[in-house]
């Protein structure tokens, strides 16, 4: 019988690499005890903070986290953001090693692993590829995510809140089945970490608003020439909230909103995306077309409740 030499076997090498990746990322993948029926997963983002999915945190008290060695630590809810389905727990005793984010964004067709630790009994993994990259995406929980990933990894029960990792064990994003009717979505790690930082600091994610009602409108070539760039669509202001940021700043019904803080605005999703982040309370330039002329008006951004 012929002998088999595995020293140059690419499948064996891939298998070993994947096993090593699971072991590395498994050390920062935790079990979250925050609902009655089923435990869920989470990931360490600092020595005392755990990022998980908001929909698996069904109570605000009597929370705990199981570490990979099976030990249990009490936790409190640092904050949550239903719009992105993310929540942050703070451990009573710092005991974690933070996960390592991947330096590069995921690529279409890239091999990935979804990890979960849905019970203290052990880690679980599911292999797949990145099947879609997209965004912005409106979520079923009243939010808008700038970017999302989709993979064909199998989301086993309790995987929500766990990481999607690359072949080196670095985190590409946070998995959740709570945003799209049970379909597995992954929030890219850069966005997830940014939202987690805001949640840990403020207890929520602050999202800006202008206090306007608008509808997309086509910009004729003359208006595009006045604007000085090729932008075919803007937002016609059809209503302005009394005493809201837009009214206080001097925006008027009939203005066509075409830019915000130096970024083009062509549809409502553009507006929501541009208002996300750290703009709440800041005075920023809002670019409008009024009477055929470009006006830049300073508006202090309010916080959407």
TISETI-9062 format. One record per residue (C-alpha): residue number from 1; residue in one letter; x, y, z. Coordinates in steps of 0.5 Angstrom, whole numbers, plus 500, padded with zeros to 3 digits. Each point is the difference from the previous one (the first is absolute). Layout:
<rec lumvex="NUM" doke="A" u="X" v="Y" w="Z"/>
...
//
This chain:
<rec lumvex="1" doke="X" u="500" v="500" w="500"/>
<rec lumvex="2" doke="X" u="503" v="507" w="498"/>
<rec lumvex="3" doke="X" u="502" v="504" w="506"/>
<rec lumvex="4" doke="X" u="497" v="507" w="500"/>
<rec lumvex="5" doke="X" u="504" v="506" w="502"/>
<rec lumvex="6" doke="X" u="496" v="506" w="503"/>
<rec lumvex="7" doke="X" u="506" v="505" w="500"/>
<rec lumvex="8" doke="X" u="498" v="504" w="494"/>
<rec lumvex="9" doke="X" u="493" v="498" w="500"/>
<rec lumvex="10" doke="X" u="496" v="507" w="500"/>
<rec lumvex="11" doke="X" u="494" v="497" w="502"/>
<rec lumvex="12" doke="X" u="503" v="498" w="507"/>
<rec lumvex="13" doke="X" u="504" v="507" w="500"/>
<rec lumvex="14" doke="X" u="493" v="503" w="499"/>
<rec lumvex="15" doke="X" u="497" v="496" w="506"/>
<rec lumvex="16" doke="X" u="506" v="501" w="505"/>
<rec lumvex="17" doke="X" u="499" v="508" w="498"/>
<rec lumvex="18" doke="X" u="493" v="500" w="502"/>
<rec lumvex="19" doke="X" u="500" v="496" w="506"/>
<rec lumvex="20" doke="X" u="506" v="505" w="502"/>
<rec lumvex="21" doke="X" u="495" v="506" w="499"/>
<rec lumvex="22" doke="X" u="494" v="497" w="504"/>
<rec lumvex="23" doke="X" u="505" v="498" w="506"/>
<rec lumvex="24" doke="X" u="503" v="508" w="499"/>
<rec lumvex="25" doke="X" u="493" v="503" w="500"/>
<rec lumvex="26" doke="X" u="496" v="495" w="504"/>
<rec lumvex="27" doke="X" u="505" v="503" w="506"/>
<rec lumvex="28" doke="X" u="496" v="506" w="500"/>
<rec lumvex="29" doke="X" u="493" v="497" w="498"/>
<rec lumvex="30" doke="X" u="496" v="500" w="506"/>
<rec lumvex="31" doke="X" u="493" v="498" w="502"/>
<rec lumvex="32" doke="X" u="495" v="505" w="502"/>
<rec lumvex="33" doke="X" u="494" v="498" w="505"/>
<rec lumvex="34" doke="X" u="495" v="506" w="499"/>
<rec lumvex="35" doke="X" u="494" v="496" w="498"/>
<rec lumvex="36" doke="X" u="495" v="495" w="503"/>
<rec lumvex="37" doke="X" u="500" v="494" w="495"/>
<rec lumvex="38" doke="X" u="507" v="500" w="496"/>
<rec lumvex="39" doke="X" u="507" v="503" w="502"/>
<rec lumvex="40" doke="X" u="503" v="504" w="494"/>
<rec lumvex="41" doke="X" u="507" v="502" w="498"/>
<rec lumvex="42" doke="X" u="504" v="506" w="501"/>
<rec lumvex="43" doke="X" u="507" v="502" w="499"/>
<rec lumvex="44" doke="X" u="505" v="504" w="504"/>
<rec lumvex="45" doke="X" u="502" v="507" w="498"/>
<rec lumvex="46" doke="X" u="504" v="502" w="506"/>
<rec lumvex="47" doke="X" u="502" v="497" w="507"/>
<rec lumvex="48" doke="X" u="493" v="502" w="502"/>
<rec lumvex="49" doke="X" u="495" v="501" w="494"/>
<rec lumvex="50" doke="X" u="497" v="494" w="496"/>
<rec lumvex="51" doke="X" u="496" v="502" w="494"/>
<rec lumvex="52" doke="X" u="494" v="496" w="498"/>
<rec lumvex="53" doke="X" u="493" v="500" w="496"/>
<rec lumvex="54" doke="X" u="495" v="505" w="503"/>
<rec lumvex="55" doke="X" u="494" v="495" w="499"/>
<rec lumvex="56" doke="X" u="503" v="495" w="504"/>
<rec lumvex="57" doke="X" u="501" v="504" w="507"/>
<rec lumvex="58" doke="X" u="493" v="500" w="502"/>
<rec lumvex="59" doke="X" u="501" v="502" w="507"/>
<rec lumvex="60" doke="X" u="504" v="506" w="503"/>
<rec lumvex="61" doke="X" u="502" v="497" w="506"/>
<rec lumvex="62" doke="X" u="502" v="493" w="503"/>
<rec lumvex="63" doke="X" u="505" v="499" w="494"/>
<rec lumvex="64" doke="X" u="506" v="496" w="499"/>
<rec lumvex="65" doke="X" u="506" v="498" w="496"/>
<rec lumvex="66" doke="X" u="503" v="493" w="499"/>
<rec lumvex="67" doke="X" u="507" v="500" w="498"/>
<rec lumvex="68" doke="X" u="503" v="495" w="496"/>
<rec lumvex="69" doke="X" u="503" v="496" w="506"/>
<rec lumvex="70" doke="X" u="493" v="499" w="503"/>
<rec lumvex="71" doke="X" u="500" v="505" w="505"/>
<rec lumvex="72" doke="X" u="495" v="505" w="501"/>
<rec lumvex="73" doke="X" u="500" v="508" w="501"/>
<rec lumvex="74" doke="X" u="494" v="505" w="502"/>
<rec lumvex="75" doke="X" u="499" v="505" w="495"/>
<rec lumvex="76" doke="X" u="496" v="507" w="499"/>
<rec lumvex="77" doke="X" u="497" v="503" w="494"/>
<rec lumvex="78" doke="X" u="504" v="505" w="498"/>
<rec lumvex="79" doke="X" u="495" v="502" w="494"/>
<rec lumvex="80" doke="X" u="497" v="498" w="494"/>
<rec lumvex="81" doke="X" u="498" v="502" w="493"/>
<rec lumvex="82" doke="X" u="494" v="497" w="497"/>
<rec lumvex="83" doke="X" u="501" v="503" w="493"/>
<rec lumvex="84" doke="X" u="506" v="496" w="499"/>
<rec lumvex="85" doke="X" u="499" v="494" w="505"/>
<rec lumvex="86" doke="X" u="506" v="501" w="504"/>
<rec lumvex="87" doke="X" u="500" v="500" w="508"/>
<rec lumvex="88" doke="X" u="506" v="501" w="504"/>
<rec lumvex="89" doke="X" u="501" v="497" w="507"/>
<rec lumvex="90" doke="X" u="505" v="502" w="505"/>
<rec lumvex="91" doke="X" u="503" v="494" w="505"/>
<rec lumvex="92" doke="X" u="501" v="501" w="507"/>
<rec lumvex="93" doke="X" u="507" v="498" w="500"/>
<rec lumvex="94" doke="X" u="505" v="501" w="494"/>
<rec lumvex="95" doke="X" u="502" v="494" w="498"/>
<rec lumvex="96" doke="X" u="500" v="500" w="492"/>
<rec lumvex="97" doke="X" u="505" v="500" w="494"/>
<rec lumvex="98" doke="X" u="497" v="504" w="495"/>
<rec lumvex="99" doke="X" u="499" v="498" w="493"/>
<rec lumvex="100" doke="X" u="504" v="501" w="494"/>
<rec lumvex="101" doke="X" u="497" v="504" w="495"/>
<rec lumvex="102" doke="X" u="502" v="498" w="492"/>
<rec lumvex="103" doke="X" u="504" v="506" w="497"/>
<rec lumvex="104" doke="X" u="496" v="499" w="494"/>
<rec lumvex="105" doke="X" u="493" v="500" w="498"/>
<rec lumvex="106" doke="X" u="497" v="494" w="498"/>
<rec lumvex="107" doke="X" u="500" v="498" w="492"/>
<rec lumvex="108" doke="X" u="495" v="497" w="496"/>
<rec lumvex="109" doke="X" u="501" v="492" w="500"/>
<rec lumvex="110" doke="X" u="505" v="500" w="506"/>
<rec lumvex="111" doke="X" u="500" v="494" w="504"/>
<rec lumvex="112" doke="X" u="497" v="502" w="507"/>
<rec lumvex="113" doke="X" u="498" v="496" w="506"/>
<rec lumvex="114" doke="X" u="494" v="502" w="505"/>
<rec lumvex="115" doke="X" u="501" v="498" w="507"/>
<rec lumvex="116" doke="X" u="495" v="500" w="506"/>
<rec lumvex="117" doke="X" u="501" v="497" w="507"/>
<rec lumvex="118" doke="X" u="492" v="499" w="501"/>
<rec lumvex="119" doke="X" u="502" v="496" w="507"/>
<rec lumvex="120" doke="X" u="505" v="500" w="505"/>
<rec lumvex="121" doke="X" u="501" v="493" w="497"/>
<rec lumvex="122" doke="X" u="505" v="502" w="494"/>
<rec lumvex="123" doke="X" u="501" v="504" w="494"/>
<rec lumvex="124" doke="X" u="496" v="499" w="493"/>
<rec lumvex="125" doke="X" u="502" v="502" w="493"/>
<rec lumvex="126" doke="X" u="497" v="500" w="493"/>
<rec lumvex="127" doke="X" u="504" v="501" w="494"/>
<rec lumvex="128" doke="X" u="498" v="504" w="494"/>
<rec lumvex="129" doke="X" u="502" v="506" w="495"/>
<rec lumvex="130" doke="X" u="498" v="507" w="500"/>
<rec lumvex="131" doke="X" u="494" v="500" w="495"/>
<rec lumvex="132" doke="X" u="499" v="507" w="500"/>
<rec lumvex="133" doke="X" u="502" v="507" w="502"/>
<rec lumvex="134" doke="X" u="495" v="506" w="500"/>
<rec lumvex="135" doke="X" u="497" v="506" w="503"/>
<rec lumvex="136" doke="X" u="497" v="504" w="503"/>
<rec lumvex="137" doke="X" u="495" v="496" w="502"/>
<rec lumvex="138" doke="X" u="494" v="501" w="504"/>
<rec lumvex="139" doke="X" u="498" v="496" w="506"/>
<rec lumvex="140" doke="X" u="494" v="497" w="502"/>
<rec lumvex="141" doke="X" u="501" v="503" w="507"/>
<rec lumvex="142" doke="X" u="500" v="507" w="497"/>
<rec lumvex="143" doke="X" u="507" v="501" w="499"/>
<rec lumvex="144" doke="X" u="505" v="501" w="494"/>
<rec lumvex="145" doke="X" u="507" v="497" w="499"/>
<rec lumvex="146" doke="X" u="505" v="503" w="496"/>
<rec lumvex="147" doke="X" u="503" v="493" w="498"/>
<rec lumvex="148" doke="X" u="498" v="493" w="501"/>
<rec lumvex="149" doke="X" u="503" v="493" w="498"/>
<rec lumvex="150" doke="X" u="496" v="494" w="498"/>
<rec lumvex="151" doke="X" u="503" v="493" w="500"/>
<rec lumvex="152" doke="X" u="498" v="493" w="499"/>
<rec lumvex="153" doke="X" u="502" v="497" w="507"/>
<rec lumvex="154" doke="X" u="495" v="497" w="504"/>
<rec lumvex="155" doke="X" u="497" v="504" w="505"/>
<rec lumvex="156" doke="X" u="499" v="495" w="506"/>
<rec lumvex="157" doke="X" u="495" v="501" w="506"/>
<rec lumvex="158" doke="X" u="504" v="505" w="504"/>
<rec lumvex="159" doke="X" u="505" v="502" w="495"/>
<rec lumvex="160" doke="X" u="497" v="508" w="500"/>
<rec lumvex="161" doke="X" u="506" v="504" w="504"/>
<rec lumvex="162" doke="X" u="505" v="496" w="498"/>
<rec lumvex="163" doke="X" u="506" v="502" w="495"/>
<rec lumvex="164" doke="X" u="501" v="498" w="492"/>
<rec lumvex="165" doke="X" u="507" v="499" w="499"/>
<rec lumvex="166" doke="X" u="506" v="499" w="495"/>
<rec lumvex="167" doke="X" u="504" v="495" w="499"/>
<rec lumvex="168" doke="X" u="505" v="503" w="505"/>
<rec lumvex="169" doke="X" u="495" v="500" w="505"/>
<rec lumvex="170" doke="X" u="499" v="508" w="500"/>
<rec lumvex="171" doke="X" u="493" v="503" w="501"/>
<rec lumvex="172" doke="X" u="497" v="502" w="493"/>
<rec lumvex="173" doke="X" u="493" v="502" w="504"/>
<rec lumvex="174" doke="X" u="495" v="498" w="505"/>
<rec lumvex="175" doke="X" u="494" v="495" w="498"/>
<rec lumvex="176" doke="X" u="493" v="501" w="501"/>
<rec lumvex="177" doke="X" u="493" v="497" w="498"/>
<rec lumvex="178" doke="X" u="496" v="506" w="503"/>
<rec lumvex="179" doke="X" u="500" v="505" w="494"/>
<rec lumvex="180" doke="X" u="497" v="496" w="494"/>
<rec lumvex="181" doke="X" u="495" v="495" w="502"/>
<rec lumvex="182" doke="X" u="505" v="495" w="503"/>
<rec lumvex="183" doke="X" u="505" v="501" w="494"/>
<rec lumvex="184" doke="X" u="507" v="500" w="502"/>
<rec lumvex="185" doke="X" u="503" v="507" w="499"/>
<rec lumvex="186" doke="X" u="507" v="502" w="502"/>
<rec lumvex="187" doke="X" u="502" v="507" w="502"/>
<rec lumvex="188" doke="X" u="507" v="502" w="498"/>
<rec lumvex="189" doke="X" u="505" v="500" w="506"/>
<rec lumvex="190" doke="X" u="502" v="507" w="499"/>
<rec lumvex="191" doke="X" u="492" v="503" w="500"/>
<rec lumvex="192" doke="X" u="499" v="495" w="506"/>
<rec lumvex="193" doke="X" u="506" v="502" w="504"/>
<rec lumvex="194" doke="X" u="498" v="507" w="499"/>
<rec lumvex="195" doke="X" u="493" v="499" w="502"/>
<rec lumvex="196" doke="X" u="502" v="496" w="506"/>
<rec lumvex="197" doke="X" u="504" v="506" w="502"/>
<rec lumvex="198" doke="X" u="495" v="505" w="500"/>
<rec lumvex="199" doke="X" u="495" v="495" w="504"/>
<rec lumvex="200" doke="X" u="505" v="499" w="505"/>
<rec lumvex="201" doke="X" u="501" v="507" w="501"/>
<rec lumvex="202" doke="X" u="493" v="503" w="499"/>
<rec lumvex="203" doke="X" u="496" v="494" w="501"/>
<rec lumvex="204" doke="X" u="497" v="501" w="493"/>
<rec lumvex="205" doke="X" u="502" v="502" w="493"/>
<rec lumvex="206" doke="X" u="498" v="507" w="499"/>
<rec lumvex="207" doke="X" u="497" v="501" w="493"/>
<rec lumvex="208" doke="X" u="499" v="507" w="497"/>
<rec lumvex="209" doke="X" u="494" v="503" w="497"/>
<rec lumvex="210" doke="X" u="498" v="507" w="497"/>
<rec lumvex="211" doke="X" u="493" v="500" w="501"/>
<rec lumvex="212" doke="X" u="498" v="500" w="492"/>
<rec lumvex="213" doke="X" u="495" v="496" w="496"/>
<rec lumvex="214" doke="X" u="503" v="499" w="493"/>
<rec lumvex="215" doke="X" u="499" v="497" w="493"/>
<rec lumvex="216" doke="X" u="505" v="498" w="495"/>
<rec lumvex="217" doke="X" u="500" v="505" w="494"/>
<rec lumvex="218" doke="X" u="504" v="500" w="493"/>
<rec lumvex="219" doke="X" u="505" v="506" w="499"/>
<rec lumvex="220" doke="X" u="500" v="503" w="493"/>
<rec lumvex="221" doke="X" u="506" v="501" w="497"/>
<rec lumvex="222" doke="X" u="500" v="507" w="501"/>
<rec lumvex="223" doke="X" u="500" v="499" w="508"/>
<rec lumvex="224" doke="X" u="505" v="495" w="499"/>
<rec lumvex="225" doke="X" u="505" v="505" w="497"/>
<rec lumvex="226" doke="X" u="498" v="505" w="506"/>
<rec lumvex="227" doke="X" u="502" v="495" w="505"/>
<rec lumvex="228" doke="X" u="506" v="498" w="496"/>
<rec lumvex="229" doke="X" u="500" v="493" w="500"/>
<rec lumvex="230" doke="X" u="496" v="494" w="497"/>
<rec lumvex="231" doke="X" u="495" v="499" w="505"/>
<rec lumvex="232" doke="X" u="493" v="498" w="496"/>
<rec lumvex="233" doke="X" u="496" v="499" w="507"/>
<rec lumvex="234" doke="X" u="499" v="504" w="506"/>
<rec lumvex="235" doke="X" u="495" v="500" w="506"/>
<rec lumvex="236" doke="X" u="494" v="505" w="499"/>
<rec lumvex="237" doke="X" u="498" v="503" w="507"/>
<rec lumvex="238" doke="X" u="492" v="499" w="500"/>
<rec lumvex="239" doke="X" u="500" v="501" w="508"/>
<rec lumvex="240" doke="X" u="504" v="503" w="506"/>
<rec lumvex="241" doke="X" u="499" v="498" w="507"/>
<rec lumvex="242" doke="X" u="498" v="506" w="504"/>
<rec lumvex="243" doke="X" u="506" v="502" w="505"/>
<rec lumvex="244" doke="X" u="504" v="495" w="497"/>
<rec lumvex="245" doke="X" u="507" v="500" w="497"/>
<rec lumvex="246" doke="X" u="498" v="502" w="493"/>
<rec lumvex="247" doke="X" u="496" v="506" w="502"/>
<rec lumvex="248" doke="X" u="505" v="502" w="505"/>
<rec lumvex="249" doke="X" u="505" v="500" w="495"/>
<rec lumvex="250" doke="X" u="496" v="504" w="495"/>
<rec lumvex="251" doke="X" u="498" v="494" w="495"/>
<rec lumvex="252" doke="X" u="494" v="501" w="496"/>
<rec lumvex="253" doke="X" u="494" v="496" w="497"/>
<rec lumvex="254" doke="X" u="502" v="500" w="492"/>
<rec lumvex="255" doke="X" u="507" v="500" w="502"/>
<rec lumvex="256" doke="X" u="504" v="494" w="496"/>
<rec lumvex="257" doke="X" u="505" v="497" w="505"/>
<rec lumvex="258" doke="X" u="506" v="497" w="496"/>
<rec lumvex="259" doke="X" u="505" v="500" w="505"/>
<rec lumvex="260" doke="X" u="502" v="499" w="507"/>
<rec lumvex="261" doke="X" u="507" v="501" w="504"/>
<rec lumvex="262" doke="X" u="503" v="500" w="493"/>
<rec lumvex="263" doke="X" u="497" v="493" w="498"/>
<rec lumvex="264" doke="X" u="495" v="500" w="494"/>
<rec lumvex="265" doke="X" u="492" v="498" w="502"/>
<rec lumvex="266" doke="X" u="496" v="497" w="495"/>
<rec lumvex="267" doke="X" u="495" v="496" w="503"/>
<rec lumvex="268" doke="X" u="497" v="498" w="507"/>
<rec lumvex="269" doke="X" u="505" v="495" w="502"/>
<rec lumvex="270" doke="X" u="506" v="505" w="498"/>
<rec lumvex="271" doke="X" u="497" v="505" w="505"/>
<rec lumvex="272" doke="X" u="500" v="494" w="506"/>
<rec lumvex="273" doke="X" u="507" v="498" w="498"/>
<rec lumvex="274" doke="X" u="503" v="507" w="500"/>
<rec lumvex="275" doke="X" u="496" v="501" w="507"/>
<rec lumvex="276" doke="X" u="503" v="494" w="503"/>
<rec lumvex="277" doke="X" u="506" v="500" w="505"/>
<rec lumvex="278" doke="X" u="502" v="506" w="504"/>
<rec lumvex="279" doke="X" u="497" v="506" w="497"/>
<rec lumvex="280" doke="X" u="494" v="501" w="505"/>
<rec lumvex="281" doke="X" u="501" v="507" w="503"/>
<rec lumvex="282" doke="X" u="505" v="502" w="495"/>
<rec lumvex="283" doke="X" u="499" v="506" w="495"/>
<rec lumvex="284" doke="X" u="501" v="498" w="493"/>
<rec lumvex="285" doke="X" u="499" v="503" w="493"/>
<rec lumvex="286" doke="X" u="494" v="498" w="497"/>
<rec lumvex="287" doke="X" u="500" v="501" w="492"/>
<rec lumvex="288" doke="X" u="493" v="502" w="497"/>
<rec lumvex="289" doke="X" u="498" v="502" w="493"/>
<rec lumvex="290" doke="X" u="495" v="506" w="501"/>
<rec lumvex="291" doke="X" u="498" v="504" w="495"/>
<rec lumvex="292" doke="X" u="505" v="497" w="495"/>
<rec lumvex="293" doke="X" u="506" v="502" w="504"/>
<rec lumvex="294" doke="X" u="504" v="496" w="505"/>
<rec lumvex="295" doke="X" u="500" v="502" w="507"/>
<rec lumvex="296" doke="X" u="504" v="497" w="506"/>
<rec lumvex="297" doke="X" u="496" v="501" w="506"/>
<rec lumvex="298" doke="X" u="503" v="498" w="507"/>
<rec lumvex="299" doke="X" u="495" v="495" w="504"/>
<rec lumvex="300" doke="X" u="501" v="497" w="507"/>
<rec lumvex="301" doke="X" u="498" v="493" w="499"/>
<rec lumvex="302" doke="X" u="495" v="497" w="505"/>
<rec lumvex="303" doke="X" u="500" v="493" w="503"/>
<rec lumvex="304" doke="X" u="494" v="495" w="498"/>
<rec lumvex="305" doke="X" u="496" v="497" w="505"/>
//
